[in-house]
Amino acid sequence: MLKVKLENDTIRIGEHFRVSFQRTLRIPDDGNTYPLPPGLGEFPVCRVDDYADRVPKEWKKHGGVFIPMYQREALWLNFDAPYWRPCAVKVAVGKVNAITGKRWRLKPAKTRQDYVVCPDQPWLDGINAGDGYIRQFVAMPLGMGYTVEGQVTGKEEFGGIQLVVFDPKPGRFPDKSPFEERLTSDFMQMECCESSAMGLAAGGRMRQKIYPDEYGHDTWDMENYGRVYVHVVNSMMFREITGKEPPATPVTARTYTEYGLPWFELYDEEKGDLEGSDILGGVKSVKDIDKKKGFGAQQDDTTVDVPDGQVVTLGDDGEFVRDGEW
């Protein structure tokens, strides 16, 4: 089993893979497809075991970590792995696979790719709901029918995010950086769930591909993996558990754009794209469910005009910094 460690606000699984949870703009749910919004800093990540006397008892079954989010706040997952030793990563929201929409199973499926390969896939911003686009991850309380989990399974009992990382089989890739080998000439784990707990629902549309696995299913070692259960809690509960203040709410997409700050797109024309999931394509967005429930406007979904000059292309020069600093 790969060891799972929390290093500051980044989760390390095994020796080579890391993931952080990035605060970001909630893009308008207006039917348009938007570029990639920026990272506005990492969410704080806390270990369940460090607050064992204060967390809900249900959490202790899974252990893991927890992060605070405001209702209707968005996030994206920032992956990091070395180019010379990729890994396979399964992502679920409320135990629903974020790539296929199928019920959660631990190991990668052989018949249809239900995982991403890192570092080829540098980030994931939402569920694979269409060809060439995703629907943004947006936090909503459990028990109201908004979450992907609730719509796909008919229940809202888990919430949160589930991650499993598989190392490649021995000998498929180097154990050390080629640079390190040239210098030395040496050939040488953790795993959400009441009214204050949150799940992830579907937000606006964003341009993002899910890349096919160029190495093949047989590359990954099914017995060598690490997993982590990420609970998502509202800001009030986070404050009660930890005694710490959650981050301030992000600015709106409109305000951010009016200040001339950058949006992003990835230069990946040569990359393929997994087909969208019919299951996830049928998931209603937060705005759709608001209408179904007869609620008035609960969020600002006014269209934001993003000028071409504010869209920064990443990747064609090897640069992958995706933040809100110009």
Secondary structure, 3 states (H helix, E strand, C coil): CCCEEEECCEEEECCCEEEEEEEECCCCCCCCEECECCECCECCCEEHHHHCCCCCCCHHHHCCEEEECCCCCEEEEEEECCCCCCEEEEEEECCEECCCCCECCCCCCCCCCCCEEECCCCEECEEEEECCEEEEEEEEECCCCCEHHHHHHCCCCCCCEEEEEEEECCCCCCCCCHHHHHHHCCCCCCCCCCCCEEEEEEEEEEECCCCCCCCCHHHEEEEEEEEEEEEEECHHHHHHHHCCCCCCCCCCHHHHHHCCCCEEEECCCCCCCCCCCHHHHCCCEHHHHHHHCCCCCCCCCCCCCCCHHHEEEECCCCCCCCECCC
